[in-house]
Amino acid sequence: MMTEQNKTEKKYPTHIVYFLRDKADSESPEWIRTGAAWTHADNEGMNLSLQVMGHPVSLVIRKNKPKAE
């Protein structure tokens, strides 16, 4: 039986990732979409899914927390 706790939901990206390329005939750069990002449920980081030179790249970003001395 499906419950609210084990039901999977399709998670859409919370952010879109772009790289900026200079255009010779303009002061404004060209924005090229290169991936997407999803924030973690704990709001302490995000997962990135990128396309770099035609290859898929997955990254995880976490907030920097200084270690206790």
N, CA, C and O atoms as CSV, one atom per row, in Angstrom:
chain,resi,resn,atom,element,x,y,z
A,1,MET,N,N,0.835,-1.181,0.000
A,1,MET,CA,C,0.000,0.000,0.000
A,1,MET,C,C,0.884,1.249,0.000
A,1,MET,O,O,1.864,1.329,0.740
A,2,MET,N,N,0.530,2.199,-0.821
A,2,MET,CA,C,1.290,3.442,-0.938
A,2,MET,C,C,0.843,4.405,0.165
A,2,MET,O,O,-0.347,4.673,0.327
A,3,THR,N,N,1.814,4.915,0.913
A,3,THR,CA,C,1.506,5.899,1.954
A,3,THR,C,C,2.168,7.209,1.593
A,3,THR,O,O,2.966,7.278,0.657
A,4,GLU,N,N,1.838,8.240,2.333
A,4,GLU,CA,C,2.457,9.546,2.098
A,4,GLU,C,C,3.964,9.488,2.329
A,4,GLU,O,O,4.712,10.221,1.681
A,5,GLN,N,N,4.424,8.632,3.239
A,5,GLN,CA,C,5.841,8.565,3.560
A,5,GLN,C,C,6.662,7.886,2.479
A,5,GLN,O,O,7.812,8.268,2.260
A,6,ASN,N,N,6.102,6.878,1.789
A,6,ASN,CA,C,6.910,6.181,0.795
A,6,ASN,C,C,6.534,6.530,-0.642
A,6,ASN,O,O,7.042,5.912,-1.578
A,7,LYS,N,N,5.664,7.498,-0.825
A,7,LYS,CA,C,5.286,7.915,-2.164
A,7,LYS,C,C,6.419,8.756,-2.760
A,7,LYS,O,O,6.898,9.698,-2.128
A,8,THR,N,N,6.835,8.415,-3.957
A,8,THR,CA,C,7.887,9.197,-4.606
A,8,THR,C,C,7.236,10.279,-5.457
A,8,THR,O,O,6.223,10.055,-6.119
A,9,GLU,N,N,7.838,11.437,-5.419
A,9,GLU,CA,C,7.360,12.560,-6.204
A,9,GLU,C,C,8.434,12.926,-7.210
A,9,GLU,O,O,9.628,12.806,-6.934
A,10,LYS,N,N,8.000,13.374,-8.377
A,10,LYS,CA,C,8.966,13.848,-9.360
A,10,LYS,C,C,9.474,15.197,-8.869
A,10,LYS,O,O,8.695,16.116,-8.618
A,11,LYS,N,N,10.788,15.299,-8.739
A,11,LYS,CA,C,11.386,16.533,-8.234
A,11,LYS,C,C,11.960,17.316,-9.403
A,11,LYS,O,O,12.871,16.855,-10.092
A,12,TYR,N,N,11.423,18.486,-9.612
A,12,TYR,CA,C,11.912,19.358,-10.669
A,12,TYR,C,C,13.057,20.208,-10.133
A,12,TYR,O,O,13.105,20.499,-8.938
A,13,PRO,N,N,13.975,20.606,-11.002
A,13,PRO,CA,C,15.106,21.423,-10.540
A,13,PRO,C,C,14.637,22.713,-9.882
A,13,PRO,O,O,13.657,23.327,-10.303
A,14,THR,N,N,15.358,23.105,-8.844
A,14,THR,CA,C,15.070,24.372,-8.179
A,14,THR,C,C,15.884,25.508,-8.793
A,14,THR,O,O,15.550,26.680,-8.621
A,15,HIS,N,N,16.960,25.156,-9.515
A,15,HIS,CA,C,17.827,26.145,-10.149
A,15,HIS,C,C,18.235,25.639,-11.542
A,15,HIS,O,O,18.268,24.435,-11.794
A,16,ILE,N,N,18.536,26.566,-12.419
A,16,ILE,CA,C,19.090,26.251,-13.736
A,16,ILE,C,C,20.519,26.783,-13.752
A,16,ILE,O,O,20.783,27.867,-13.231
A,17,VAL,N,N,21.442,26.027,-14.346
A,17,VAL,CA,C,22.862,26.398,-14.388
A,17,VAL,C,C,23.200,26.874,-15.798
A,17,VAL,O,O,22.863,26.214,-16.782
A,18,TYR,N,N,23.865,28.019,-15.890
A,18,TYR,CA,C,24.276,28.596,-17.162
A,18,TYR,C,C,25.770,28.892,-17.130
A,18,TYR,O,O,26.341,29.100,-16.059
A,19,PHE,N,N,26.402,28.913,-18.292
A,19,PHE,CA,C,27.710,29.548,-18.374
A,19,PHE,C,C,27.565,30.706,-19.335
A,19,PHE,O,O,26.731,30.683,-20.241
A,20,LEU,N,N,28.386,31.716,-19.125
A,20,LEU,CA,C,28.295,32.937,-19.902
A,20,LEU,C,C,29.451,33.008,-20.877
A,20,LEU,O,O,30.611,32.828,-20.505
A,21,ARG,N,N,29.117,33.273,-22.136
A,21,ARG,CA,C,30.144,33.375,-23.175
A,21,ARG,C,C,30.060,34.770,-23.778
A,21,ARG,O,O,28.984,35.244,-24.140
A,22,ASP,N,N,31.218,35.418,-23.877
A,22,ASP,CA,C,31.268,36.750,-24.484
A,22,ASP,C,C,30.854,36.687,-25.946
A,22,ASP,O,O,31.195,35.749,-26.667
A,23,LYS,N,N,30.106,37.711,-26.370
A,23,LYS,CA,C,29.725,37.833,-27.771
A,23,LYS,C,C,30.508,39.008,-28.345
A,23,LYS,O,O,30.560,40.077,-27.738
A,24,ALA,N,N,31.107,38.816,-29.496
A,24,ALA,CA,C,31.955,39.842,-30.111
A,24,ALA,C,C,31.168,41.101,-30.444
A,24,ALA,O,O,31.711,42.203,-30.366
A,25,ASP,N,N,29.917,40.959,-30.809
A,25,ASP,CA,C,29.139,42.107,-31.266
A,25,ASP,C,C,28.221,42.689,-30.193
A,25,ASP,O,O,27.312,43.455,-30.512
A,26,SER,N,N,28.447,42.335,-28.923
A,26,SER,CA,C,27.556,42.797,-27.870
A,26,SER,C,C,28.304,42.923,-26.548
A,26,SER,O,O,29.278,42.215,-26.291
A,27,GLU,N,N,27.824,43.843,-25.719
A,27,GLU,CA,C,28.376,43.969,-24.372
A,27,GLU,C,C,27.783,42.908,-23.449
A,27,GLU,O,O,28.376,42.569,-22.425
A,28,SER,N,N,26.614,42.388,-23.813
A,28,SER,CA,C,25.949,41.366,-23.001
A,28,SER,C,C,26.434,39.980,-23.408
A,28,SER,O,O,26.492,39.665,-24.597
A,29,PRO,N,N,26.781,39.152,-22.430
A,29,PRO,CA,C,27.222,37.797,-22.768
A,29,PRO,C,C,26.049,36.914,-23.187
A,29,PRO,O,O,24.892,37.211,-22.888
A,30,GLU,N,N,26.362,35.848,-23.868
A,30,GLU,CA,C,25.368,34.850,-24.234
A,30,GLU,C,C,25.222,33.880,-23.063
A,30,GLU,O,O,26.222,33.365,-22.563
A,31,TRP,N,N,24.000,33.626,-22.623
A,31,TRP,CA,C,23.732,32.702,-21.529
A,31,TRP,C,C,23.428,31.341,-22.134
A,31,TRP,O,O,22.458,31.191,-22.877
A,32,ILE,N,N,24.245,30.360,-21.823
A,32,ILE,CA,C,24.081,29.023,-22.386
A,32,ILE,C,C,23.737,28.062,-21.255
A,32,ILE,O,O,24.510,27.876,-20.315
A,33,ARG,N,N,22.564,27.458,-21.369
A,33,ARG,CA,C,22.118,26.519,-20.328
A,33,ARG,C,C,22.989,25.274,-20.382
A,33,ARG,O,O,23.165,24.664,-21.437
A,34,THR,N,N,23.534,24.907,-19.222
A,34,THR,CA,C,24.428,23.755,-19.169
A,34,THR,C,C,24.018,22.720,-18.127
A,34,THR,O,O,24.661,21.677,-18.004
A,35,GLY,N,N,22.949,23.000,-17.372
A,35,GLY,CA,C,22.538,22.003,-16.395
A,35,GLY,C,C,21.430,22.491,-15.485
A,35,GLY,O,O,20.781,23.508,-15.732
A,36,ALA,N,N,21.238,21.719,-14.414
A,36,ALA,CA,C,20.193,22.012,-13.444
A,36,ALA,C,C,20.695,21.661,-12.048
A,36,ALA,O,O,21.667,20.923,-11.887
A,37,ALA,N,N,20.011,22.205,-11.043
A,37,ALA,CA,C,20.387,21.949,-9.650
A,37,ALA,C,C,19.133,21.761,-8.807
A,37,ALA,O,O,18.077,22.331,-9.082
A,38,TRP,N,N,19.287,20.943,-7.773
A,38,TRP,CA,C,18.215,20.655,-6.830
A,38,TRP,C,C,18.728,20.914,-5.428
A,38,TRP,O,O,19.795,20.424,-5.058
A,39,THR,N,N,17.979,21.681,-4.640
A,39,THR,CA,C,18.395,21.908,-3.258
A,39,THR,C,C,18.102,20.657,-2.429
A,39,THR,O,O,17.138,19.937,-2.689
A,40,HIS,N,N,18.945,20.413,-1.433
A,40,HIS,CA,C,18.747,19.286,-0.520
A,40,HIS,C,C,17.602,19.603,0.426
A,40,HIS,O,O,17.309,20.769,0.693
A,41,ALA,N,N,16.966,18.571,0.924
A,41,ALA,CA,C,15.843,18.738,1.853
A,41,ALA,C,C,16.258,19.490,3.115
A,41,ALA,O,O,15.441,20.185,3.719
A,42,ASP,N,N,17.530,19.355,3.519
A,42,ASP,CA,C,18.000,20.042,4.729
A,42,ASP,C,C,18.456,21.474,4.457
A,42,ASP,O,O,18.888,22.170,5.376
A,43,ASN,N,N,18.364,21.918,3.208
A,43,ASN,CA,C,18.776,23.268,2.794
A,43,ASN,C,C,20.235,23.569,3.103
A,43,ASN,O,O,20.612,24.734,3.239
A,44,GLU,N,N,21.055,22.538,3.215
A,44,GLU,CA,C,22.479,22.713,3.493
A,44,GLU,C,C,23.334,22.510,2.235
A,44,GLU,O,O,24.562,22.557,2.304
A,45,GLY,N,N,22.691,22.288,1.102
A,45,GLY,CA,C,23.456,22.081,-0.125
A,45,GLY,C,C,22.561,21.798,-1.305
A,45,GLY,O,O,21.343,21.966,-1.241
A,46,MET,N,N,23.189,21.363,-2.393
A,46,MET,CA,C,22.428,21.043,-3.596
A,46,MET,C,C,23.180,20.045,-4.465
A,46,MET,O,O,24.398,19.902,-4.361
A,47,ASN,N,N,22.442,19.366,-5.313
A,47,ASN,CA,C,23.002,18.484,-6.329
A,47,ASN,C,C,22.963,19.220,-7.653
A,47,ASN,O,O,21.964,19.855,-7.991
A,48,LEU,N,N,24.064,19.135,-8.410
A,48,LEU,CA,C,24.126,19.727,-9.731
A,48,LEU,C,C,24.276,18.629,-10.767
A,48,LEU,O,O,25.014,17.665,-10.564
A,49,SER,N,N,23.581,18.781,-11.859
A,49,SER,CA,C,23.706,17.881,-12.989
A,49,SER,C,C,24.062,18.758,-14.186
A,49,SER,O,O,23.252,19.572,-14.628
A,50,LEU,N,N,25.286,18.586,-14.711
A,50,LEU,CA,C,25.800,19.457,-15.766
A,50,LEU,C,C,26.149,18.663,-17.019
A,50,LEU,O,O,26.355,17.451,-16.969
A,51,GLN,N,N,26.210,19.366,-18.136
A,51,GLN,CA,C,26.767,18.836,-19.373
A,51,GLN,C,C,28.013,19.670,-19.663
A,51,GLN,O,O,27.915,20.866,-19.937
A,52,VAL,N,N,29.179,19.036,-19.602
A,52,VAL,CA,C,30.452,19.733,-19.822
A,52,VAL,C,C,31.139,19.082,-21.012
A,52,VAL,O,O,31.547,17.923,-20.954
A,53,MET,N,N,31.260,19.840,-22.081
A,53,MET,CA,C,31.881,19.353,-23.314
A,53,MET,C,C,31.250,18.032,-23.755
A,53,MET,O,O,31.943,17.114,-24.193
A,54,GLY,N,N,29.919,17.954,-23.633
A,54,GLY,CA,C,29.184,16.786,-24.071
A,54,GLY,C,C,29.157,15.629,-23.105
A,54,GLY,O,O,28.594,14.581,-23.421
A,55,HIS,N,N,29.751,15.786,-21.930
A,55,HIS,CA,C,29.796,14.709,-20.947
A,55,HIS,C,C,28.960,15.080,-19.723
A,55,HIS,O,O,29.027,16.217,-19.256
A,56,PRO,N,N,28.176,14.141,-19.201
A,56,PRO,CA,C,27.415,14.428,-17.982
A,56,PRO,C,C,28.339,14.471,-16.763
A,56,PRO,O,O,29.223,13.630,-16.604
A,57,VAL,N,N,28.116,15.459,-15.918
A,57,VAL,CA,C,28.908,15.627,-14.693
A,57,VAL,C,C,27.936,15.868,-13.545
A,57,VAL,O,O,27.062,16.730,-13.638
A,58,SER,N,N,28.088,15.110,-12.468
A,58,SER,CA,C,27.259,15.298,-11.274
A,58,SER,C,C,28.129,15.838,-10.151
A,58,SER,O,O,29.224,15.330,-9.908
A,59,LEU,N,N,27.641,16.867,-9.468
A,59,LEU,CA,C,28.360,17.486,-8.357
A,59,LEU,C,C,27.429,17.617,-7.165
A,59,LEU,O,O,26.213,17.730,-7.323
A,60,VAL,N,N,28.001,17.601,-5.982
A,60,VAL,CA,C,27.267,17.877,-4.745
A,60,VAL,C,C,27.943,19.061,-4.086
A,60,VAL,O,O,29.164,19.080,-3.926
A,61,ILE,N,N,27.159,20.037,-3.708
A,61,ILE,CA,C,27.654,21.232,-3.016
A,61,ILE,C,C,27.060,21.220,-1.610
A,61,ILE,O,O,25.858,21.016,-1.438
A,62,ARG,N,N,27.904,21.437,-0.616
A,62,ARG,CA,C,27.442,21.515,0.771
A,62,ARG,C,C,27.976,22.805,1.388
A,62,ARG,O,O,29.055,23.274,1.024
A,63,LYS,N,N,27.214,23.377,2.328
A,63,LYS,CA,C,27.670,24.564,3.052
A,63,LYS,C,C,28.932,24.233,3.810
A,63,LYS,O,O,29.084,23.134,4.345
A,64,ASN,N,N,29.828,25.186,3.851
A,64,ASN,CA,C,31.069,25.023,4.583
A,64,ASN,C,C,30.799,25.214,6.074
A,64,ASN,O,O,30.296,26.255,6.498
A,65,LYS,N,N,31.138,24.208,6.853
A,65,LYS,CA,C,30.963,24.294,8.296
A,65,LYS,C,C,32.329,24.142,8.946
A,65,LYS,O,O,32.936,23.074,8.865
A,66,PRO,N,N,32.821,25.199,9.593
A,66,PRO,CA,C,34.133,25.096,10.241
A,66,PRO,C,C,34.136,23.970,11.267
A,66,PRO,O,O,33.170,23.769,12.003
A,67,LYS,N,N,35.263,23.235,11.295
A,67,LYS,CA,C,35.403,22.155,12.263
A,67,LYS,C,C,35.719,22.725,13.632
A,67,LYS,O,O,36.468,23.695,13.754
A,68,ALA,N,N,35.147,22.118,14.658
A,68,ALA,CA,C,35.428,22.542,16.038
A,68,ALA,C,C,36.860,22.176,16.385
A,68,ALA,O,O,37.342,21.099,16.035
A,69,GLU,N,N,37.527,23.077,17.070
A,69,GLU,CA,C,38.938,22.822,17.436
A,69,GLU,C,C,39.058,22.115,18.751
A,69,GLU,O,O,40.169,21.829,19.199
